[in-house]
Amino acid sequence: MDIWKNILLLIVSPKVGWEEINVGGIATNRIMRTAFLPLLAILAVTAFVPMVYDKTITLSMSLMMAIIQFSSYFFSYHIVCYLLGGFYPELTKTKGSTARLHELILYCLIYLVLLEIIHNVLPIDFTPIFFLMTYLVWIIYRGAQYMGLVKRKEAWFVVFASALILLTPVVITKLLSMLIVR
């Protein structure tokens, strides 16, 4: 239950959310098992919802979208962890700092997956969801303070991490769509 409380706090107030995450000390693999992967499964299931209100979408199209959406966020986690760890090696020098980096990435991707689930369920393109994605920059800014970066590197970290976390799932989705859906 602490993980879901942290997710809610992070969405409502990133500063309070990161403070609670810092105090809570939940293991990264527990966040992955009890929040991220179940949400990815829910995301894959919601890929079938458009079949209800759009008769042009077939079962095979929905299945492909479920695979693409699940894969894009799953691989995004690993790619972003690798890239941010490579560009900011000071964040991976100690075991605790590596866990903090992975937590930041997981919580940010969880936020994006929640938005994607809402997008899948709604029968129309709801534009405010795309604007809510920019709120991720604020979550990452507050998370950079949680990471303990020096002030001069904090701004670049926010820009780079925001771009990576926002764009990686989009790029993977586009690539998989080109490869799978023909």
N, C-alpha and C positions, 0 to 999 in steps of 0.2 A: 504494500500500500504506500510505502514511503516514496517509491519511484513515481507513482501517479500523482502524488501530492507535489513532488518536485517538478514534474512536467507542468502541472497546473500553475504552480507558483512562478515558474519560468515564463509562462505565457502571460500571466497577469502582471507580474512585476519581476523583470529579469534580475534586478539587483538583489531582491529578497530571495529569489529562486537560487541564484548562484551562492548566496550566503548559506542557504539551507543545504545545498548540495555539498558545499565545503565542510559543513558540520556533520552531515549524515554519513559520509564515507561509504557509499554503496559501491560494491565492486563492479567494474566495467562489464564483466561477463554476466553478472546478474541483470544489469540494465539491458544487455543484449537479449538474454533469454526471456525476461519477463515483460519487456516493453517493446523493444525494437522488432524482434522477429514476429511476435504475435500481431503487431500492427502491420507488418508487411503481409502477413497472411490475410488480415482483414482487407488490406488494400487490394490484394489479388482477388478476393471474393467480390469486392465492390466493382471490379472491372466488368462483372456480368450484369450489374444493375442497368446499364443503358439499354440492354436488350428489352427491358420492360416497357420503356417509353419510346424507343426508336426501333421500328420493325425492320429497318434496313441492316441492322447489326446482327450478324449471324453468331452462332455458338463458337465457330472456329475463330472469328475475329475477336470475340471477347476472350477466348482462351489465350490467343496471342498477346492481347493487351495485358492480361493478367501476368503472363510470363515476363513481358517487357517491363512492366511497372515494378514487379517484385525484383527482378534482376538489376534494374537501374539503381534502385536505392541500396540493394545489398552490395553491389560492386562499388558504388559511390563511397560507402563507408570505408572500404579497404583502400581505394585509390586516394581519397582525401587524407586518410591517416598516413599513408606512405608519403604523399607529397608535402603535407604540412610538417611531418617529422623530418623530412629531408631539407626543407627550406628553413626550418627553425630547429636546428639540432640542440639548442639549449633547452628546448622543451622535452627532449627525450633522454637527457643525460642520466636522470635518476628514475627509478621505478615509479615513484609517486607522480612525477611530472608527466611521464608517458601516460599514466592512467588518467590524469586530468585532461590531457589533450584528447584522448579517446572519448572521455565523457562529454567534453564540449561538442565534439563531432556527432556523437550519438544523440545527444539531446537536440541539437539543431536539426538533424535528419528526422528525428521523431516529430518535430514541429512541422517539417515539410510533408511528411507522410500523412499527418493528420489533415493538413490542407488538401492534399491529393485525394484523400478518402472523401472529404466533403465535396470536392469537385466531381468525383465519380458518381456520387449519389444524386447530385442536383441535375434536373433534366435540362437546364440551360447553362450557358457559359456565364458564370457569376463573376464579373470583373473584380469585385473587391477581394476575392481570394488571391488574385495576382498581386494586388497591392499589399495584402497581408504578408506576402513573401518578403517584401522589403523590410518588414519588422524584424526579420532574422538578423539584419545588420545591427540593430540595437541589442538583440540578445547576444550576439557575438562580441559586441563592444563591452558589454557587462561581463561576458565570459573571459575576455582578455585580461580584465582586472583580476579575475579569479585565477587566471593562469600565472600571474605574478611577473608579467613582462615589464621590462624597463619602459618608461614613458615614450622614449623616442622610437622604439620598435612596436609599440602598441598600435599606433595608427596604421602602419603598414600591415601588421598582422590582421587587423580588422578588415581592411580592404581585400587582402589576399585570401583570407579564410572565407569571407562572405562570397567572393567571386567563385572560389572553388566549390563551396558547399551548395551554392545556388545553381551553378552551371554544370557541374559534373552529372547530376541525374538527367538534366535536359539533354546533354550531349550523348550520354549513353542511350537514352530513350530514342533519340534521332537515329543513332547508328544501328541499334537493334531493329528499329522500325524499317530502315532501309534494307537490312539483311534478311529479316524474317518475313515481313509483309511485302509481298510482290504481287 
